[in-house]
Amino acid sequence: MARQKAPPSTDSTAAKPKPKGKKKSGAAPTGSDKKAAAPRYPAQPQALSTGSLALLTLACAVGLPASKVAWKTFIASLPENRVAKVHTVPLLSREECENIIDSTNGAEKVSDSWDLAHDPYLQTRDWALSAVAGKDYASEIIESRVKPVMSRLFRVDVADITLDDLHIVEYSGDEGQESKGRQGVPVHQDQSSISVNIALSPPESFQGGGTYFRNLDATLTPPQGSALFHSGGVYHQGNNITSGKRYVMVGFARVQLHSLEKWATQNWGDLSFCGQVSECDLAEPAGPQADYNELSCATLGSETCRDFWTELVWTQKRSASDTIGQISRATSGDGASTNLLGFLVTWGVLMSTLYKFY
């Protein structure tokens, strides 16, 4: 008898063939299915807690300055940066000095690029040389005298030196409120690569004064017309005068360094704990006719050195003190609310960035 095929089952629970390429949504991935079961989007990172943000901020606040100090210490220990020399060079004739001083009489202070009168810490009274003596004369002194001397003494190309103007500064030892804050300038660093300080007044016209250099531990008072050339990072101060008036002419030059190695290893006197004086002379009297590309220089005496670690601690204390003073002055007076608002906005942006990405 022939076997008959069973009729198709109508039972809904009967097994059905699984469609290829599909999985049950509730099935746990196993084996090769794990990769296919990965979430479509990565999980969002957990936001940092307030305590973690505070610790991260503290680490940045401490770690970044510490790294900077460590790098500056290494750079200062290189042989070429250990000694920061101060050079004396005859630059102006006596007649030129007198004429420059006379040009300031009755002239209003017109210097904007180096106007420090608003800051009691570095309060001075100054004029731009180009404004009181003419742009051509100022350009002649800068291009024919100051820049060639800087190039010769600091071994940089003249084309890489930027110096736009010179500034005449008056220090007064006269008693009275008008002269308050202008007897001298406290110890500081210049925001420059190379600085020049030209004595316009003869030393006998005032009492006190002179420029004190910390790495030399000495005060230099050059004769009328002579200039002091030094790296901007060297700590120095204008000593207070007690009587008379002292006029100087200063300039702050920036040097462009094309080599990455030079840029990374040039400290411009910052943390140089040794100093030495170099005295330079010209073959002819100072003035427009002199050739400032030809200098004859000789060092005076031996090197003067401070203890490196003592100097490192002193400079960091000084830097912290200057920063606190700047913040104090920035948050006082008419601009207090603006500066405070700027600080809060900056801090808020930093915290928001950290919260978003971490």
C-alpha positions in Angstrom: 0.0 0.0 0.0 1.4 3.4 -0.9 2.3 5.8 1.9 0.5 9.0 1.9 2.1 12.3 2.7 0.9 13.9 6.0 -1.1 17.0 5.4 0.6 20.3 6.4 0.2 21.1 10.1 -1.9 24.0 11.0 -0.4 24.2 14.6 0.9 27.7 15.1 3.5 26.4 17.5 5.2 24.2 14.9 8.8 25.0 14.2 9.4 27.4 11.3 12.6 27.7 9.4 14.7 30.7 10.6 15.1 33.4 8.0 18.7 34.0 7.0 20.4 37.2 8.1 18.0 38.0 11.0 18.3 37.5 14.7 15.8 37.6 17.5 15.9 41.0 19.2 16.1 39.4 22.6 18.8 36.9 21.9 22.1 37.4 23.6 25.0 37.7 21.2 27.5 34.8 21.2 30.6 34.0 19.2 30.8 35.8 15.9 27.6 37.7 16.6 29.2 39.9 19.3 30.7 42.2 16.7 27.4 42.7 15.0 25.7 43.3 18.4 28.0 46.3 19.2 26.0 49.5 20.0 25.4 51.8 17.1 26.9 54.8 18.9 29.7 54.7 21.5 28.7 55.3 25.1 28.9 58.9 26.3 31.8 59.5 28.7 31.0 60.1 32.3 31.2 63.8 33.3 33.9 64.7 35.8 32.7 65.5 39.2 33.3 68.9 40.8 36.1 67.4 42.8 37.8 65.9 39.8 37.5 69.2 37.9 39.1 71.0 40.9 41.9 68.5 41.0 42.5 68.7 37.3 42.5 72.5 37.5 45.0 72.4 40.4 47.2 70.0 38.5 47.3 72.4 35.5 47.9 75.4 37.7 50.8 73.7 39.4 52.2 71.5 36.6 52.4 74.0 33.7 54.3 76.7 35.7 56.6 74.0 37.1 57.4 72.7 33.7 58.1 76.2 32.5 60.5 76.8 35.4 62.2 73.5 34.8 62.7 74.4 31.1 64.0 77.9 31.9 66.4 76.4 34.4 67.8 74.0 31.8 68.2 76.8 29.3 69.9 79.1 31.8 72.4 76.3 32.6 73.7 76.2 29.0 77.2 77.7 28.7 76.1 80.4 26.3 73.4 81.6 28.7 75.2 81.4 32.0 76.7 84.9 31.8 74.7 88.0 30.8 77.1 90.8 30.0 76.3 94.5 30.3 78.1 96.6 27.6 79.0 100.3 27.9 79.3 102.1 24.5 79.8 105.8 23.7 76.7 106.6 21.6 76.0 110.4 21.7 78.1 113.5 21.9 77.7 115.9 24.8 76.0 118.5 22.5 73.5 115.9 21.2 72.5 115.0 24.8 72.0 118.7 25.7 69.9 119.3 22.6 67.7 116.2 23.3 67.1 117.4 26.9 66.3 120.9 25.7 63.8 119.5 23.2 61.7 118.1 26.1 61.2 121.5 27.8 57.6 122.6 27.3 56.8 119.5 25.3 53.9 117.4 26.2 54.3 113.8 26.9 53.3 112.1 23.7 54.7 108.6 24.1 51.9 106.0 23.7 53.9 102.9 23.0 55.8 103.0 26.2 53.5 104.9 28.5 53.9 103.6 32.0 52.6 106.6 33.9 49.3 104.9 34.6 51.2 102.2 36.6 52.4 103.4 40.0 54.9 100.5 40.1 56.8 101.8 37.0 55.7 105.4 37.0 57.8 107.7 34.8 57.5 110.7 32.6 58.6 110.1 29.0 58.6 111.5 25.5 59.1 109.7 22.2 62.4 111.0 20.6 60.7 111.1 17.1 58.1 113.5 18.5 60.4 116.0 20.1 63.6 115.8 17.9 62.1 114.7 14.6 61.6 111.4 12.9 64.7 111.7 10.7 67.1 112.2 13.7 65.5 109.4 15.7 65.8 107.1 12.7 69.5 108.1 12.2 70.3 107.1 15.8 68.4 103.9 15.6 69.5 102.7 12.2 73.1 104.0 12.2 74.1 103.6 15.8 71.9 101.5 18.0 71.1 98.6 15.7 74.7 98.1 14.5 75.9 98.0 18.1 73.2 95.5 19.0 74.1 93.4 16.0 77.8 93.4 16.9 77.5 92.8 20.6 74.7 90.1 20.6 75.6 88.5 17.2 72.3 88.9 15.5 71.5 90.3 12.0 70.5 94.0 11.8 67.5 93.0 9.6 66.2 90.8 12.4 66.1 93.7 15.0 62.9 95.6 15.5 63.2 98.9 17.3 60.6 101.6 16.3 61.5 104.5 18.6 63.5 105.7 21.6 62.0 107.2 24.7 63.3 110.0 26.9 62.7 109.5 30.6 62.9 112.1 33.3 63.7 111.2 36.9 63.3 114.0 39.5 64.6 114.1 43.0 62.6 117.3 43.9 60.4 117.1 46.9 56.7 117.3 46.4 53.7 115.3 45.2 54.5 116.0 41.5 57.7 114.1 41.6 56.3 111.1 43.6 57.1 107.8 42.0 59.6 109.3 39.5 62.8 109.2 41.5 63.6 105.8 40.1 62.2 102.5 38.9 62.0 99.3 41.1 63.7 96.1 40.1 62.2 94.5 37.0 62.7 92.8 33.7 62.2 94.4 30.3 59.7 92.9 27.9 62.4 92.9 25.2 65.2 90.9 23.7 67.8 93.6 24.0 67.5 96.9 25.9 69.6 100.1 25.6 69.8 102.9 28.3 71.6 106.1 27.2 72.8 108.6 29.8 71.7 112.1 28.7 72.6 113.8 32.0 76.1 114.1 33.4 76.4 112.3 36.7 77.2 115.5 38.6 73.8 116.9 37.8 72.0 114.6 40.2 72.5 112.7 43.5 72.0 109.0 43.7 70.7 107.3 40.6 72.5 104.9 38.3 71.3 101.5 37.1 71.6 98.5 39.4 72.0 95.0 37.9 71.2 92.1 40.1 73.5 89.6 38.3 76.4 92.0 38.7 75.4 93.1 42.2 76.6 96.5 41.2 75.4 99.9 40.1 76.6 101.4 36.8 76.6 105.2 36.2 77.9 105.8 32.7 79.2 109.2 31.6 77.0 111.5 29.6 76.4 110.1 26.1 77.4 106.6 26.9 74.8 103.7 26.7 74.3 100.5 28.6 73.3 97.6 26.3 72.0 94.5 28.1 69.6 91.5 27.6 66.0 92.4 28.4 65.6 89.4 30.8 68.3 90.7 33.3 66.8 92.0 36.5 67.7 95.7 37.0 66.4 98.9 38.5 66.8 102.6 38.2 68.1 103.7 41.6 66.3 106.6 43.2 67.8 110.0 42.9 67.6 112.4 45.9 68.2 115.7 44.2 68.5 117.2 40.7 67.1 115.6 37.6 68.3 112.6 35.6 67.5 112.2 32.0 68.0 108.9 30.1 66.9 107.6 26.7 65.8 104.0 26.5 64.9 101.6 23.7 63.5 98.1 23.8 64.3 95.9 20.8 62.8 92.6 19.7 65.0 90.1 17.8 63.4 87.6 15.4 65.1 84.2 15.6 64.7 82.1 12.5 66.3 78.9 13.8 64.1 76.7 16.0 67.2 75.8 18.0 68.0 79.4 18.7 64.4 80.2 19.6 64.3 77.3 22.1 67.6 78.0 23.7 67.9 81.8 23.8 66.9 83.2 27.2 67.9 86.8 26.7 69.3 87.0 30.2 66.4 85.4 32.0 67.8 83.4 35.0 71.4 84.1 34.0 73.0 84.1 37.4 76.4 85.5 36.4 77.3 88.9 35.0 80.2 90.8 33.6 80.8 94.3 32.4 82.2 94.9 28.9 83.6 98.3 28.0 83.6 99.3 24.3 85.3 102.1 22.4 85.2 103.7 19.0 88.0 104.7 16.8 86.6 108.3 16.7 84.4 110.5 18.9 80.8 109.5 19.3 78.4 111.3 16.9 76.8 111.0 13.5 80.2 110.7 11.8 81.4 107.7 13.8 81.4 104.1 12.4 79.5 102.0 14.9 80.1 98.8 13.0 83.6 98.9 14.3 83.8 98.5 18.1 86.7 97.6 20.3 85.5 95.9 23.5 87.2 94.5 26.6 85.8 92.9 29.7 86.3 94.6 33.0 87.2 92.4 35.9 86.1 88.8 36.4 82.6 87.3 36.4 80.3 88.0 39.3 78.0 85.0 40.1 75.2 84.4 42.5 74.2 81.0 43.9 72.1 79.5 41.2 69.4 77.9 43.4 69.2 81.0 45.6 68.7 83.0 42.4 66.1 80.6 41.1 64.0 80.9 44.3 64.4 84.7 44.3 63.2 85.0 40.7 60.2 82.8 41.2 59.2 84.8 44.3 59.7 88.0 42.4 57.6 86.7 39.5 54.8 85.6 41.9 54.9 89.0 43.6 54.7 90.9 40.3 51.8 88.7 39.2 49.9 89.4 42.4 50.6 93.1 42.1 49.4 93.2 38.5 46.1 91.4 39.5 45.7 93.8 42.4 46.2 96.9 40.2 43.9 95.4 37.5 41.1 94.8 40.0 41.2 98.3 41.5 40.1 101.6 40.2 37.8 102.3 37.3 38.5 99.1 35.4 37.9 96.7 38.4 34.4 95.5 37.3 35.6 95.0 33.7 38.7 93.0 34.7 36.7 90.9 37.1 34.0 90.2 34.5 36.8 89.2 32.0 38.3 86.8 34.6 35.0 85.2 35.4 34.2 84.7 31.7 37.6 83.2 31.0 37.2 80.8 34.0 33.7 79.8 32.9 34.8 79.0 29.4 37.7 76.9 30.7 35.4 75.0 33.1 32.7 74.4 30.4 35.4 73.1 28.1 36.7 70.6 30.6 33.1 69.5 31.5 32.2 68.9 27.9 35.2 66.9 26.8 36.0 65.1 30.1 
